[in-house]
Every structure is written in structure tokens, then in C-alpha cells.
């Protein structure tokens, strides 16, 4: 079972803004890289070069214009670029976790339940899932008296840690991280770094965007320079 | 990868005289999948829902449903008895106006129990305990079991409608603006309830809504309709975060951020 967990090949992406008279914004061209099990690959480049767009395409959240994104799962290899929606959903339940920069949840559901729900695809009993959620949230230094509350009123840093817990609680073999430490203090950054290292040690492939140089140096095995995929001016 | 669809529409068109309801719709729903149909008023989404739910025969095209024994049958060619049995057992309906889906002059318990009796349940004690169980699952105080839904708030009626439909363990639920017309605070609770039930029971659902936030929270896949046609379809978060059709882009960019 060796070989990359995810292999991106020849991927390009152009946004067509129909409300701006069909304006075309080519953002990425010929994106190509792989991530091996147990490896943390970091997408690097200035803001606006399309790092988050790459993560979103790998998650199936953005459409892919050309190329392939092959993800190896327990049930074979799936090309995210062309997979049917239900196959992408099946991959998200079994294989891919994603920590986004935004927490989007059903209102009035408790933090503990939100995090536990990420285990629903893993066949884990509800009580055990809630226990696991509690453990992880406490490791991320969330105050115990917040766990029964919905996260709507939490601070940015607290919401980010809820998002991190949702992504890290399952044992999916591919983890996508979009600036997971952006609004965290030193203590919580250290907690996240420890979690990332533990994931790597257990063989999880990690693809991430980190603005924090210290965190990046601690976790990254390899960088991918995204500016190499930015279409030239003549194309714009 | 996941077998055959539960419900499949092929080339479904429904005209009202010269007026267009929906045109040339191809749509399949797989077991356990929640599909949201979104679009503005008059886009044909409710017409399509009624066609799919065996309530409005299409002018042309076919709709097949795969029953528990695995056979796919045209829902408009079933015998009247078979169609009624389907609607009472395998299918559920949650309408925006709870009065359409409930019997307003009989008790809450009878509203739930009636669907069970229609599937052959006869033991009064068991029917009543199933009704109590379901009222509790939808967070209606069991002491209200003998009250009729006219005395219920809008949110409670909606929850009672859900209990009435889910008590028979349906495989497919049709929902038309299930949170429309409710206070925002009540909507949130109902969304949480619907989301949880759909996940726990592995239901397939077809949800008509004009509210993209509701579609995002409840559905796996989205179908965008405009002037009777499907203009875009795909994974819900993909269509909402990276819409490709001009009309989808307009819809998504028109939502107020709270």
C-alpha cells in the first residue's frame, strides 16, 4: 500500500464572474504535487496565490477545470476532479478531513456534539464519540464549561479550536489544514503542533497552509511553491 | 459505487396550459441522500416536488421508485392501492403549512398513531407508546398527546408533522419549505432536529427551499432551478462556494450575511 495518498496533476482553475460581464480570473495552472502517508506538505506563497483554492479543490469544495486529483482510499482511488457528489461525500466520511477558516454549524447545537458528529461516519457509538470530543477539546485548552454551549458566541480563537477538533477527531488518512493556527496564542499553537505531529506519526498525510513560520518549520516535511502555478500575465 | 437510485426522474415536464411548471428534468436520488431544490418563487421547484411525490402527473417523462424488493416502478403506473401504500409507509411529507400534513381536529397522539394504524398496527397500547416516543423525539411534551394541533405553535405543528411522517420508518421524505414561516429561533431547533433524524435514520430526502442557508445545513446535493429548468447541480458546498452558472452566482451573491 505504498504510493501517494493524494496526487495532483495538471490542475487548473479559472473563476468566471458572470455578474462582472463574464470576467475570467485564471488563478491556477498546471498544479502538480503529491503527498505521501505520514508526510506534511505545506503550500507556500503570498496571499492571493491560490493556496486555499488548492485545498478546496482537493476537498471537492471548488470545481476543477482540468487535470486530476487522485485520492487513495480504502475502497480504491478516486479522482476528485470528476467524481460524482456522492462519491466525494463518501470520501469525506472515510478518508478526507478538512479544517477550514470558517466554522459553519447548525445553530444551537453544543460544541461537544458538533465535534462528535465528525465521527458519525466511523461507526463509533454516540457516547464514545462524545467522550472523544471532550478529550480532544480539553487538549486544545478549551474551557470545560464551554463544551456544552454552541460555539456561536465563542471568540475567534475558540471557534478555530472547535474547527480543529472537528478535523482532527477522526482518523481519516488525509488531513487538509487551512491556516489552523492563524488566531491562536503560543500555548494553543503548541497544542496544535503536537496534534499535527501525532497525526504524522500515525501515517496521516497532511496538506496545509500555514502563515506562521515557526509552526511551519516545526511540522513541514516539504514545501510546494504555489507561485509556480500562478498563470502568467499574458493569460490574464 | 453506490448501486441504484431510489427515485429517478427522466425528462419530466409539467405544463399548466401554455404556462410552464418544470421542463425536461433529469434527477436521481440515492438512498440516504438529501437533495435540496433551490430557486426563486416561480422557478418550478414546488411543481417538480409535487411531480416527484406522485401528487401531480407530469405532462411527459417518467418517475420511477425502487421499492424495498428492488424493483423500480413508474410511480404513475402503480395501482391506486399500491400508490397509497407507498405514501403511507415508504414516503413521508413535510409541508410548509402544517395544516396540509396534519389532521387538525384530532389529537397529536392520533396524528402520529393514525399513520401507524394505516400500516397495520392494531394494538392500542403499542400505538400510544410509539406516539409518546415520537413526540419526545421531536421535543413535544408527551403531556400534550391528547391536545389537538390547533392549540400548537407553528414550530410544534411542524415537529408533529415530522413525527407523524417518520413513525412508519419511511425511506424517502419530501419537504416543502419545512422551516418557512417559522421564527428564526424555532427554525434553528427544527433544522437541528431534521438534520439529526435524517442522519440517524439514513433517510433520503428531497427538500424544496428558497433559503440557501437551510440547503447548506441539511443537504448533500443541490439542484438550482430557474424558469422551470435545472441550471446547475452538484455537491451542496461546491455549488454554494463555487457556483458556475450565472443564475447560481446571482443567487449566492444575493444572500444577506447575518
Interface residues (C-beta under 8 A of the other chain):
Chain A: X15 X16 X17 X18 X19 X56 X60 X61 X62 X63 X75 X84 X85 X86 X87 X88 X89 X90 X104 X106 X107 X108 X109 X117 X120
Chain B: X1 X2 X30 X33 X188 X189 X191 X192 X195 X199 X216 X217 X220 X221 X234 X235 X237 X238 X241 X242 X244 X245 X246 X249 X250 X253
